Amino acid sequence: MKKFVYSFLLILLIVNLSYRIEDLREIKEKAREILYLPKGEILKYLALDHKNTLSDFYWLQFIQYYGHHLQTDRKFLYMYQIVDIITDLDEKFLHAYTFGSVNLASDVGDRVKAESLLVKAMHKNPERWEYPFWMGFLNYVFFKDYKKAATFFRISTLKDNPPDICFRFYAFTYYKKLKDLETALKLWIYMYEEAKSDVEKRIAEDYIKRTIMKIHMRDLTKILKEFIKREGYKPKSLRELLEKNYLKSIPEHPYGGVYYIKGDTIASLVPKK
Amino acid sequence: MRRIFVVSKNTFKELTRQKIFLIIVIFGLTMLFITFFLYPLSVGEQSKILRDFGLSAITFFNTLLVIITGATLLHREMDKRTIYLVITTPVKRREIIIGKFFGLFSVVLINVFLMEVFHQLLILLNDRNFDFTMFVALYPFIYEISIIISLLIFFSTFTGVFFSAFVGFLFYVIGHLIESLKLFAEITKYPLLKFISYAFYYILPNFEHFNIKNRIIYEGIPAKEYFIFSSLYGLIYIIFLIYLSILIFEKKEFK
């Protein structure tokens, strides 16, 4: 009995100490992030014949880093450096390039780094269609550089075994339809279907909802202007558009919010999470 | 031939009885198993990580096993003075060297095979099917590890245990970094340095010739010419080192 009590007390002490050390380490979190980021080129030599495994190890670190900052301060100071190391160690790691560049564009808003990651990918893997396609995608949905997007969609069609999606978007550019919200929606739906993880699915889903909301607001604004032009006055609410048969039904807000009239346009009210 | 087999069999038995062998095997299998639990963190890259970590665990722990046990292959006989008994029997010295080589080689071969079988089971649990290309990825590694065994036996014939192990490890590192030597040879302006760098580059064992892990995962199985040439390269290197070991060991005097 005595031995059991002693053992139990020791385990309690170990758990308590572990908990305290964890607390102390939290303070040094930022410093630790810097310490563990050596240059990928140096790691390449240190890894010997285990470059891929080391790259995977950094990938796991990156996912934890991303998840941690996504839930806390949403500051991703070292995102580019980590992905740069991962892709130095494993030059063919497609998911690291794409996931990293999309997050650099959407969460960090750093166009230079997002693009430089994809330029590196294209340089290391000139035969792959995915990288110019993603370059087109980023320029289309995030940076609104439609000309550049068109160029890269076209480049993606010239690579080895490009899928239909490359030709479809090249066709959109050809018919000068690039500014269509519908096109953006199609792109995001494609990204949602191709997503390899829940994180990417969530990002794509959010942009799908955002695009649907913009389409609704654009269409409702068009109808509102038509109403004002014909009836000669501003309606009090969207219901009035329904009553006068300008609208078949009020579209369902993708975020569960409401659309309302603000001046001579339609605005949206999204409920707080 | 029969005598070589007897030496190999005894070496095999002796090695499998060692605690260090068991520890490394268990640790390697544990590493493989841990890989399986990294899934939730890998965000869509489970399959890749399972393959990468699996192949790395198998190659790394078997290299470690060879460096630790290979350096003591001959020295244990000398320390225990059993070598005096052996050389008085009809067993020739060259048969001891060849037998020792095959003894450790068979341990590693079985070990790699069993670890890969375990790896395949983890792949089956994750992907719902086997991936036999992993066996192909490990085929060149068998040559790499055999060269390391030969190197360790070679250095064991005229140096101590620690020095043999150290040099074995050094060759493992150099063998994987040797591509940089070629890069250096290409950029250097001094003809003598260029010549020396190229000479070392082509003479020293190039273990990157046996490293197709990345290629298998991304591009599939290489052309059969690769396997023919890399197998020949490995075999010739092993024969050369074993031959040198025999030459030294036959001239060695036991006091």
Interface residues (C-beta under 8 A of the other chain):
Chain A: Y45 L48 D49 H50 K51 N52 T53 S55 D56 W59 L60 I63 Q64 D90 K92 H95 F99 A195 K196 S197 D198 V199 E200
Chain B: L38 L41 S42 V43 G44 E45 K48 I49 D52 F53 L55 S56 T59 F60 Y172 V173 H176 L177 S180 F207 E208 N211 K213 N214 I217 Y218
